[in-house]
Amino acid sequence: MIVEYIRYRVDQADASEFEAAYGRAAVPLAAAPECVDYELSRCVDEPGWYVLRITWTSADDHLQGFRNGEHFGAFFAEIRPFVQRIEEMRHYERTAVHGTGSSVPTLYEWAGGAEALERLTEAFYTQVLQDDLIGPLFAGMDPGHPKYVAMWLAEVFGGPSRYSDERGGYQHMLTQHLGKGITEPQRRRWVSLLMDAADQVGLPDDPEFRAAFFGYIEWGTRLAFANSQPGAEPPTQAPVPRWGWGVAPPYIPHS
C-alpha cells in the first residue's frame, strides 16, 4: 500500500464549498477498487489548511489504474475548481514505526482479562467433551488445554504474549490442527458452542465487542479447518495474529 497526502490552502469563504465538493468526490473515490481508505482533515490552528489522506493499493494503481479508470472523471469533476489550491501532493511509504495508543481498550481488556477468558474456555470445553459431533476430536485432551486456549485468545486480543513465550506461538497452535481433517459441520459446532459459552460466562454482549469477537472466531476456525485438511501445507512460521475492533486486511483486486 501507499499513502498519498495532498495539502490544500483554501480561503475561508470557500471552505464550505471545498468540503462539500470533496463530500461529492468521495462517492466515486470510494467506488474505485484502487482506493483503500481516505480522510480529509482541517487544521485547527490555521483553518485555511486542509490535508487529504488517501491510501492506495499501490502508487501505480493510483497513477495508472485510478486515473485511467472509470471513476476518475466523476472524482476530478468535483475537485477541479480547487486544484490550484494544492500546495503539496506526495506519495509516502509506511515504515515499521506504528502502533496504537491506550485511549481505546484492547479486546482483551474489554472482555475482562485473563480470568474472563479462562472462565470462557473452561465452560466451553465442558460442553465440547459432552458433544457427540466434536467431542471425539478432543478425546484424551490435556487437562491444561482450556487454559492454553485462553492464553492464545488473550494474546490474539491484545493481552500478554504468554502463548508465544510459554507454548511456542503460532507454530505450536498450527500443529494442533494439522492432519485432523476437521469437517465443516464440526467447525460450525465449535463456533456455536463457543458463542454459547460466551453468553453463559457473561462476556460483554455489546454489539461492538461481540462483532469483533465473533469475527476472529469465524476467521480463526476457517483457517484451522483449511490447515487440518489432508495435503494442506500452511506456512509454519508466522506471528500470532492480533485482532482489534474492526480489523480487516486491505482489499487488493485480482488481476
C-alpha positions, -999 to +999 in steps of 0.1 A: +000+000+000+010+036-005-003+067+013-009+099-007-011+132+012-024+164-005-022+197+013-045+225+004-048+262+013-084+273+010-098+307+016-123+308+045-150+319+021-146+288+000-142+263+029-178+251+029-179+245-008-145+228-007-157+203+019-189+198+000-170+192-032-149+165-015-180+150+000-194+145-035-160+134-049-158+108-021-185+088-038-165+078-070-133+077-049-148+051-026-161+031-056-126+028-070-110-006-062-076+010-060-087+031-030-083+015+004-095+045+025-094+083+027-098+112+051-100+149+048-087+169+078-089+206+086-062+224+105-074+238+139-046+263+143-049+276+107-083+267+094-074+276+058-052+245+056-065+211+047-048+177+044-064+149+023-050+114+030-058+086+006-044+051+010-040+034-024-033-003-031-001+009-048+013+041-065+009+025-099-027+016-091-033+053-082-014+069-111-024+043-138-054+023-126-074+051-109-065+080-132-072+059-163-102+042-148-140+047-149-142+066-116-116+093-121-137+116-143-165+120-118-140+124-090-120+151-108-150+170-120-159+178-083-124+189-072-113+206-104-121+241-090-097+236-061-067+220-079-049+253-080-051+254-042-029+224-038+004+233-020+019+198-019+010+163-032+032+134-024+032+096-020+046+081+012+056+046+022+047+033+056+075+024+079+079-002+107+072+026+132+035+023+140+012+014+168-019+023+188-023+043+220-041+035+251-072+056+247-091+026+233-091-006+254-080-038+238-105-066+232-086-085+260-093-057+284-129-052+273-135-090+277-123-089+313-087-101+310-072-135+316-097-145+343-127-139+320-111-158+291-103-188+313-139-189+325-149-189+289-127-218+278-135-239+309-172-236+302-166-241+265-146-273+268-170-287+293-197-285+266-172-298+239-164-330+258-201-338+260-209-331+224-213-360+200-201-342+169-168-325+181-162-344+214-143-372+196-118-346+183-108-339+219-106-374+233-077-376+256-074-338+258-047-324+280-064-311+312-045-278+307-059-274+272-087-249+282-061-227+299-038-228+269-066-218+246-074-189+269-037-178+267-040-179+229-071-158+229-056-134+253-026-128+231-047-125+199-070-099+216-041-077+227-031-092+261+002-107+273+023-128+249+022-158+271+012-182+244+042-172+224+066-172+254+054-204+270+037-225+244+055-219+211+033-193+195+017-198+160+039-228+151+026-248+181-010-238+175-007-250+139+005-284+150-028-289+169-047-288+137-025-305+111-040-338+098-071-336+119-094-335+089-120-312+106-153-311+088-174-280+082-202-292+105-176-297+132-162-262+126-197-247+129-205-266+161-172-254+176-182-218+168-217-223+181-206-238+214-181-211+220-206-183+214-230-202+238-202-203+264-196-166+260-232-160+270-230-185+298-200-169+315-212-133+309-187-120+284-196-084+273-226-086+250-224-051+234-226-053+196-191-039+190-173-064+212-194-094+200-189-085+164-151-083+168-150-114+189-171-134+165-151-120+136-119-136+150-136-169+159-150-172+124-117-163+108-096-185+130-118-216+127-119-213+089-081-212+089-080-242+113-104-260+090-082-254+060-050-263+077-064-295+090-073-310+056-052-338+040-024-324+020-026-289+035+008-271+035+002-239+055+032-217+064+049-230+095+063-196+106+040-167+113+033-143+142+003-148+165-025-127+149-035-096+167-072-088+165-088-054+173-120-035+168-129-039+132-097-053+118-097-063+082-069-068+056-068-043+027-087-053-004-063-060-033-082-067-066-073-097-085-057-090-119 
